[in-house]
Amino acid sequence: MRVLLVKPKARLRTILGLEAFQRLEPIELGYIAAVVREPHTARVLDLRLARRPVRAFRACLHRFRPDVVGFTSYTHEASLVKQLARVTRDCLPGAFVVVGGHHATVAPSDFNTPEIDAIVRGEGCGPFSQILNSLEVGGPAEGIPDVLLTGDRYDLEAAAVWPQFPDPASLPKPRRDVWRPERYRSVWACEGMAPWERLFPPVSLVRASWGCRMKCSFCVVPFLCGGEHRPRPAALVADEIAQTPTKHIYFCDDENFIDEGFAWELAEAIAGLGIHKRYFAWTRATTVNRSPELFKRWREIGLDSAFLGFESTDDTQLKQYKKGGSVIHNEKALDTLRELGVAVHASFMVHPEYTETDFQTLRDYVNRLPPAQSSFTVCTPSPGTPDYRQAEPRIWIDNAFDLHDCMHPITPTELPLRRFATLLAEQAVAGVRRTPLRQHRHPLVPADLWKVWRAEGRYRRGFEKLYEDYPRDLWD
């Protein structure tokens, strides 16, 4: 069988603006491609690289003639996937259409439509492999764990239960031969960057674990993994890192260092193989403060930058989020990492209820911080979380999933929506300009200066114009 694996191209300008700074590998499809073994053939189509994605998709269907078409999507891409599934039905009525990814996991009923045959929830490698096995012998792909069939066979009881994640050791090594690694880049900020060093290097994604032990109220991860953090064998992860084609590694774990024993083991496994690469990872302020020696060791083996979820400038709000830390904890972690030479990406959430005063308070706070790369999202709880159930009665738009990118408010704003967008855009750009590279006037090659200027403009416009994605009567 011929298997086509598709990543859609987002339509929201907020996402497209973010991609101007960062477009990462479709690693989820690399994992799925790894279980498509001979005599089957897998091809990955990343529509983010296409100027006209629907036309590119139709052309691929006509050339490749796949027997199975698999889509992945986040929530804001779900409508796009359903549109592409209808295109598949039009072009290849006999193709078996499968959807997976985040939205299929947290809101599977949204994909229970005639143009889709099966919905894969949770970790997709095992279920997708079993789907192929069933189709190969002419079976109906029934009875496969964490797979829902659509239509009359849709199982409401199974859809109401969270999927079971397998042993992380079973995760295959992702195939990277199904895309060109040099096409995936990210802005790479760090402390003490060498003069004229390229700012947008090719970057590879690596997954060392899944899950998180924390219970943040807006996050769905604790429900997906039962409140556990489950690492892969350190030796396997180090071996995968050694074989990646790029020097820069972006860890896509939910929290890389919360299991200190594993983090130490992985660091020593990397060092033992003599790997000399550079790393970006996600962590928590409480982890940094508890284990500064761990981060010192990771800095020695190449950790350049770490993502910290500051979320708020107010301890009361952090307590409501169940973050397990405080503003002081966040600031201490920032200072600790910078002293070690690790740059910080500080992330904040604004609320739809923000007033002019709230935005000014946030702006003043960020400006007082030491140089750090800051980003700003709108508090948008994931479907399946208590916060989402609480917000659901107040959702003010019919197409909430279409705007569920953590940058569009899905409940009414206190300010006029157009004004909210303007202030959010100003805050986002101000955060970009607080990076260590900007503050220290780091010399860049002209090509990177042009990329930064262009990316910043797209990023700003994405926020400024987000109100246009709503019905006109909500703008003012």
C-alpha positions as CSV (number, residue, x, y, z in Angstrom):
1,M,0.0,0.0,0.0
2,R,1.0,3.6,-0.6
3,V,0.6,5.8,2.5
4,L,0.5,9.5,2.4
5,L,1.0,11.4,5.7
6,V,-0.1,15.0,5.6
7,K,0.6,18.1,7.9
8,P,-1.8,20.9,7.1
9,K,-0.9,24.5,6.5
10,A,-2.5,26.8,9.1
11,R,-4.7,29.7,7.9
12,L,-4.4,31.9,10.9
13,R,-2.0,34.8,10.5
14,T,-0.9,34.4,14.2
15,I,0.4,31.0,13.4
16,L,1.9,32.1,10.1
17,G,3.6,34.9,11.9
18,L,5.1,32.5,14.5
19,E,6.4,30.3,11.7
20,A,8.4,33.2,10.3
21,F,10.6,32.7,13.4
22,Q,10.2,29.0,13.7
23,R,9.2,26.1,11.4
24,L,10.0,22.8,12.9
25,E,10.1,19.3,11.5
26,P,6.8,17.3,11.2
27,I,8.3,14.9,13.7
28,E,4.9,13.3,14.5
29,L,4.7,12.1,10.9
30,G,8.3,10.9,11.0
31,Y,7.3,8.6,13.8
32,I,4.3,7.3,11.9
33,A,6.4,6.8,8.7
34,A,8.8,4.7,10.8
35,V,6.1,2.0,11.3
36,V,5.2,1.9,7.5
37,R,7.5,-1.0,6.6
38,E,8.1,-2.8,3.3
39,P,6.3,-3.7,1.1
40,H,4.4,-0.5,2.0
41,T,5.6,2.9,1.0
42,A,5.3,6.1,3.0
43,R,5.5,9.7,1.9
44,V,5.2,12.9,4.0
45,L,3.6,16.0,2.6
46,D,4.2,19.1,4.6
47,L,1.7,21.6,3.3
48,R,3.3,24.4,5.4
49,L,5.9,24.6,2.6
50,A,3.3,25.1,-0.1
51,R,2.1,28.5,-1.3
52,R,-1.2,26.9,-2.5
53,P,-1.7,24.0,-0.1
54,V,-5.0,22.6,-1.5
55,R,-3.7,22.6,-5.0
56,A,-0.4,21.0,-3.9
57,F,-2.4,18.3,-2.0
58,R,-4.6,17.5,-5.0
59,A,-1.5,17.3,-7.2
60,C,0.1,14.8,-4.8
61,L,-3.0,12.7,-4.7
62,H,-3.0,12.4,-8.5
63,R,0.7,11.6,-8.7
64,F,1.1,9.3,-5.7
65,R,-2.3,7.7,-5.7
66,P,-2.2,6.7,-2.0
67,D,-4.3,3.8,-0.6
68,V,-4.1,5.4,2.9
69,V,-4.1,9.1,3.7
70,G,-3.2,10.1,7.3
71,F,-3.6,13.6,8.7
72,T,-2.3,15.2,11.9
73,S,-3.7,18.4,13.3
74,Y,-3.9,20.8,16.2
75,T,-7.3,22.1,17.2
76,H,-7.1,25.3,15.1
77,E,-6.3,23.1,12.0
78,A,-9.2,20.7,12.4
79,S,-11.5,22.3,9.8
80,L,-8.6,22.4,7.3
81,V,-8.1,18.6,7.8
82,K,-11.8,18.0,7.2
83,Q,-11.6,20.0,4.1
84,L,-8.6,18.0,2.9
85,A,-10.4,14.8,3.8
86,R,-13.2,15.8,1.5
87,V,-10.7,16.5,-1.3
88,T,-9.4,13.0,-0.8
89,R,-12.9,11.5,-1.1
90,D,-13.4,13.5,-4.3
91,C,-10.1,12.5,-5.9
92,L,-9.7,9.0,-4.5
93,P,-13.0,7.6,-3.2
94,G,-11.5,4.3,-2.2
95,A,-8.6,5.7,-0.1
96,F,-8.8,5.0,3.7
97,V,-8.6,8.3,5.6
98,V,-7.2,8.4,9.1
99,V,-6.8,11.4,11.4
100,G,-4.6,11.7,14.5
101,G,-2.7,14.3,16.6
102,H,-3.7,16.6,19.4
103,H,-7.2,17.5,18.3
104,A,-8.2,13.9,17.5
105,T,-7.1,13.0,21.0
106,V,-8.9,15.6,23.0
107,A,-12.0,16.2,20.8
108,P,-12.4,13.0,18.7
109,S,-16.2,13.6,18.0
110,D,-15.3,16.6,15.9
111,F,-13.7,14.2,13.4
112,N,-16.7,11.8,13.3
113,T,-17.6,12.8,9.8
114,P,-18.4,10.9,6.6
115,E,-15.1,11.8,4.8
116,I,-13.0,10.3,7.7
117,D,-12.7,6.5,8.3
118,A,-10.7,6.3,11.5
119,I,-9.6,8.5,14.4
120,V,-6.4,7.6,16.2
121,R,-6.0,9.0,19.7
122,G,-2.9,9.4,21.8
123,E,0.4,7.9,20.7
124,G,-0.2,6.8,17.1
125,C,2.6,4.5,16.1
126,G,1.1,1.3,17.4
127,P,-2.5,1.9,16.4
128,F,-1.5,3.1,12.9
129,S,0.6,0.0,12.4
130,Q,-2.4,-2.2,13.4
131,I,-4.6,-0.3,11.0
132,L,-2.2,-1.1,8.1
133,N,-2.1,-4.7,9.1
134,S,-5.9,-4.9,9.1
135,L,-6.2,-3.2,5.7
136,E,-3.5,-5.4,4.2
137,V,-5.7,-8.5,4.8
138,G,-8.9,-6.7,3.9
139,G,-10.1,-6.3,7.4
140,P,-12.3,-3.4,8.8
141,A,-9.7,-2.1,11.3
142,E,-12.0,-2.8,14.2
143,G,-11.1,-3.5,17.8
144,I,-7.8,-1.6,17.7
145,P,-7.1,0.1,21.0
146,D,-7.2,3.9,20.9
147,V,-8.8,3.8,17.4
148,L,-12.3,5.1,16.8
149,L,-14.2,4.2,13.6
150,T,-16.6,6.8,12.4
151,G,-20.3,6.8,11.5
152,D,-22.5,4.0,12.9
153,R,-19.4,2.3,14.4
154,Y,-18.4,5.4,16.4
155,D,-18.0,4.3,20.1
156,L,-19.1,7.0,22.4
157,E,-18.0,5.2,25.5
158,A,-14.5,4.7,24.2
159,A,-14.3,8.3,23.1
160,A,-15.1,9.4,26.7
161,V,-12.0,7.6,28.0
162,W,-8.5,9.0,27.8
163,P,-6.2,6.9,25.5
164,Q,-3.5,4.8,27.1
165,F,0.1,5.8,26.3
166,P,2.5,2.9,25.7
167,D,5.9,2.2,27.1
168,P,8.2,5.0,25.8
169,A,10.8,2.5,24.9
170,S,8.5,1.3,22.1
171,L,8.7,4.6,20.3
172,P,10.6,4.0,17.1
173,K,13.3,6.2,15.8
174,P,11.6,8.8,13.5
175,R,12.4,8.7,9.8
176,R,14.0,11.9,8.6
177,D,14.6,10.7,5.0
178,V,11.0,11.6,4.2
179,W,11.8,15.4,4.3
180,R,14.7,17.7,3.7
181,P,16.1,18.6,7.1
182,E,17.6,21.9,5.9
183,R,14.1,23.3,5.3
184,Y,13.3,23.3,9.0
185,R,14.8,26.2,11.0
186,S,14.3,28.1,14.2
187,V,15.5,31.4,15.5
188,W,18.3,30.4,18.0
189,A,18.9,32.9,20.8
190,C,21.6,32.2,23.4
191,E,23.7,34.0,25.9
192,G,27.2,34.9,24.6
193,M,26.5,34.1,21.0
194,A,29.6,34.3,18.7
195,P,29.8,37.4,16.4
196,W,28.2,36.8,13.0
197,E,26.8,33.4,14.0
198,R,23.8,32.4,12.0
199,L,20.5,33.2,13.8
200,F,18.3,30.7,11.8
201,P,20.2,27.4,11.8
202,P,18.6,24.1,10.7
203,V,17.0,22.4,13.7
204,S,16.0,18.8,14.5
205,L,13.3,17.8,16.9
206,V,14.0,15.1,19.5
207,R,11.5,13.6,21.9
208,A,13.1,12.2,25.1
209,S,9.9,11.6,27.2
210,W,6.2,12.3,27.5
211,G,4.0,13.5,30.2
212,C,4.4,15.8,33.3
213,R,3.8,15.3,37.0
214,M,2.3,18.7,37.5
215,K,-1.4,19.6,37.4
216,C,-1.6,23.0,35.7
217,S,-5.3,23.7,35.4
218,F,-5.2,24.9,31.7
219,C,-3.0,22.0,30.5
220,V,-4.3,18.6,29.1
221,V,-1.0,16.8,29.5
222,P,-1.7,15.5,33.1
223,F,-4.9,13.8,31.8
224,L,-3.2,12.3,28.7
225,C,-0.4,10.6,30.7
226,G,-2.1,10.1,34.0
227,G,0.0,12.6,35.9
228,E,3.2,10.7,35.1
229,H,6.5,11.7,33.4
230,R,7.7,8.8,31.4
231,P,11.1,9.0,29.8
232,R,12.6,6.9,26.9
233,P,15.8,4.9,27.6
234,A,18.6,7.5,27.8
235,A,20.9,5.4,25.6
236,L,18.3,5.4,22.8
237,V,17.7,9.1,23.0
238,A,21.5,9.8,22.9
239,D,21.9,7.6,20.0
240,E,19.1,9.3,18.1
241,I,20.7,12.7,18.9
242,A,24.0,11.5,17.5
243,Q,22.4,10.5,14.2
244,T,20.4,13.7,13.7
245,P,21.6,15.6,10.6
246,T,21.8,19.0,12.3
247,K,23.9,20.6,15.1
248,H,20.9,22.2,16.8
249,I,18.4,20.1,18.8
250,Y,15.0,21.3,19.9
251,F,13.6,18.9,22.6
252,C,9.8,18.7,22.2
253,D,9.1,17.2,25.6
254,D,6.5,18.6,27.9
255,E,9.3,19.0,30.6
256,N,12.8,17.8,30.1
257,F,14.2,17.9,33.6
258,I,11.4,17.1,36.0
259,D,12.8,13.6,36.4
260,E,16.2,14.5,37.6
261,G,17.6,11.0,37.5
262,F,16.7,10.6,33.9
263,A,18.0,14.1,33.0
264,W,21.4,13.3,34.6
265,E,21.5,9.9,32.9
266,L,20.8,11.5,29.5
267,A,23.4,14.2,30.0
268,E,26.0,11.5,30.7
269,A,24.9,9.4,27.8
270,I,25.3,12.3,25.5
271,A,28.7,13.1,26.9
272,G,29.8,9.5,26.8
273,L,29.1,9.4,23.0
274,G,31.2,12.5,22.5
275,I,28.3,14.4,21.0
276,H,28.9,18.1,20.5
277,K,25.5,19.7,19.7
278,R,23.4,22.6,21.0
279,Y,20.1,22.2,22.8
280,F,16.8,24.0,23.5
281,A,14.5,22.5,26.1
282,W,11.4,23.2,28.1
283,T,11.5,23.3,31.9
284,R,9.8,24.8,35.0
285,A,11.1,27.4,37.4
286,T,10.7,25.0,40.3
287,T,12.8,22.4,38.6
288,V,15.6,25.0,37.9
289,N,15.6,26.2,41.5
290,R,15.6,22.7,42.9
291,S,18.4,21.4,40.7
292,P,20.8,24.2,39.6
293,E,23.7,21.7,39.3
294,L,21.7,19.7,36.8
295,F,21.4,22.7,34.6
296,K,25.1,23.5,35.0
297,R,25.9,20.0,33.7
298,W,23.5,20.5,30.8
299,R,25.1,23.8,30.0
300,E,28.5,22.0,29.8
301,I,27.2,19.6,27.2
302,G,25.5,22.3,25.1
303,L,22.2,23.7,26.5
304,D,21.8,27.1,25.0
305,S,18.3,28.1,25.9
306,A,15.4,27.0,28.1
307,F,11.6,27.7,27.9
308,L,10.1,28.9,31.3
309,G,6.4,29.3,31.7
310,F,6.2,32.5,33.8
311,E,2.4,32.7,32.8
312,S,1.6,35.6,35.1
313,T,3.0,38.5,37.1
314,D,0.6,37.8,40.0
315,D,1.0,35.1,42.7
316,T,-2.8,34.7,43.1
317,Q,-3.2,33.9,39.4
318,L,-0.3,31.4,39.5
319,K,-2.0,29.7,42.5
320,Q,-5.2,29.4,40.5
321,Y,-3.3,27.9,37.6
322,K,-1.8,25.3,40.1
323,K,1.6,26.1,38.8
324,G,3.2,25.1,42.1
325,G,5.5,28.2,42.1
326,S,5.5,32.0,42.5
327,V,6.7,35.1,40.8
328,I,9.8,35.1,42.9
329,H,10.5,31.5,41.9
330,N,10.2,32.5,38.3
331,E,12.7,35.4,38.7
332,K,15.1,33.2,40.7
333,A,15.1,30.6,37.9
334,L,15.7,33.3,35.3
335,D,18.7,34.6,37.2
336,T,20.1,31.1,37.8
337,L,19.9,30.1,34.2
338,R,21.5,33.4,33.0
339,E,24.3,33.0,35.5
340,L,25.0,29.6,34.0
341,G,25.0,31.1,30.5
342,V,21.6,29.7,29.5
343,A,19.3,32.1,27.7
344,V,15.6,32.1,28.8
345,H,12.5,32.1,26.8
346,A,9.9,33.5,29.2
347,S,6.2,32.8,28.3
348,F,3.3,34.8,29.6
349,M,-0.5,34.4,29.3
350,V,-2.8,37.3,29.0
351,H,-6.5,37.0,29.8
352,P,-9.5,38.0,27.7
353,E,-10.5,40.1,30.7
354,Y,-7.4,42.2,30.6
355,T,-7.8,46.0,30.8
356,E,-5.5,48.7,29.7
357,T,-4.1,48.8,33.2
358,D,-3.4,45.0,33.1
359,F,-1.5,45.3,29.8
360,Q,0.5,48.2,31.1
361,T,1.4,46.2,34.3
362,L,2.6,43.3,32.2
363,R,4.6,45.6,29.9
364,D,6.3,47.3,32.9
365,Y,7.1,43.9,34.5
366,V,8.7,42.5,31.3
367,N,10.7,45.6,30.8
368,R,12.1,45.3,34.4
369,L,13.3,41.7,33.7
370,P,16.9,41.0,32.7
371,P,17.2,40.4,28.9
372,A,15.1,37.4,27.9
373,Q,13.2,36.3,24.9
374,S,9.5,36.7,25.9
375,S,6.4,35.5,24.2
376,F,2.7,36.0,24.9
377,T,-0.3,33.8,24.5
378,V,-4.0,34.2,25.4
379,C,-5.2,31.9,28.1
380,T,-6.9,29.2,26.1
381,P,-7.4,26.0,28.0
382,S,-7.4,22.8,26.1
383,P,-10.6,20.8,25.5
384,G,-10.7,18.1,28.1
385,T,-9.4,20.3,31.0
386,P,-11.4,21.7,33.9
387,D,-10.6,25.2,32.8
388,Y,-12.1,24.5,29.4
389,R,-15.3,23.1,30.9
390,Q,-15.6,26.2,33.0
391,A,-15.0,28.5,30.0
392,E,-17.2,26.6,27.6
393,P,-20.6,28.3,28.5
394,R,-19.0,31.7,27.9
395,I,-17.5,30.9,24.4
396,W,-18.7,33.8,22.2
397,I,-18.1,32.4,18.7
398,D,-19.5,29.5,16.7
399,N,-16.1,28.4,15.3
400,A,-14.2,28.3,18.6
401,F,-12.0,25.3,17.4
402,D,-11.0,27.3,14.3
403,L,-9.5,30.0,16.5
404,H,-8.0,27.7,19.2
405,D,-4.4,28.6,18.7
406,C,-3.7,30.1,22.2
407,M,-3.5,33.5,20.6
408,H,-7.2,34.2,19.9
409,P,-9.5,34.8,22.9
410,I,-12.4,32.3,22.8
411,T,-14.4,34.1,25.5
412,P,-15.5,37.8,25.5
413,T,-12.8,40.4,26.0
414,E,-13.1,43.3,28.5
415,L,-11.6,45.7,26.0
416,P,-13.0,46.1,22.4
417,L,-11.5,43.2,20.5
418,R,-9.7,45.5,18.0
419,R,-8.0,47.4,21.0
420,F,-7.2,44.1,22.7
421,A,-5.4,42.9,19.5
422,T,-3.5,46.2,19.3
423,L,-2.2,46.0,22.8
424,L,-1.4,42.3,22.5
425,A,0.6,43.0,19.3
426,E,2.5,45.8,21.0
427,Q,3.4,43.5,23.9
428,A,4.5,40.7,21.6
429,V,6.8,43.0,19.7
430,A,8.2,44.5,22.9
431,G,9.0,41.0,24.1
432,V,10.9,40.2,20.9
433,R,13.0,43.3,21.3
434,R,14.0,42.3,24.9
435,T,16.1,39.4,23.7
436,P,19.8,39.2,24.8
437,L,20.9,39.6,21.1
438,R,18.9,42.9,20.8
439,Q,19.9,44.3,24.2
440,H,23.6,43.5,23.6
441,R,23.6,44.7,20.0
442,H,24.9,41.4,18.7
443,P,26.3,41.7,15.2
444,L,24.4,39.7,12.6
445,V,25.0,38.8,9.0
446,P,22.8,40.9,6.7
447,A,20.7,38.0,5.5
448,D,19.6,37.3,9.1
449,L,18.9,41.0,9.7
450,W,16.5,40.8,6.8
451,K,14.9,37.6,8.1
452,V,14.4,39.1,11.6
453,W,12.9,42.3,10.2
454,R,10.5,40.4,8.0
455,A,9.6,37.9,10.7
456,E,8.9,40.6,13.3
457,G,6.6,42.3,10.8
458,R,4.6,39.2,10.1
459,Y,4.5,38.3,13.8
460,R,3.2,41.8,14.7
461,R,0.6,41.8,11.9
462,G,-0.7,38.4,13.0
463,F,-1.6,39.8,16.4
464,E,-2.8,43.2,15.1
465,K,-5.2,41.7,12.7
466,L,-6.5,38.8,14.8
467,Y,-9.8,40.6,15.3
468,E,-10.6,40.1,11.6
469,D,-10.9,36.4,12.3
470,Y,-14.1,37.1,14.2
471,P,-17.6,38.3,13.1
472,R,-17.5,42.0,12.3
473,D,-20.0,42.8,15.0
474,L,-17.5,41.7,17.7
475,W,-14.7,43.9,16.5
476,D,-15.5,47.1,18.4
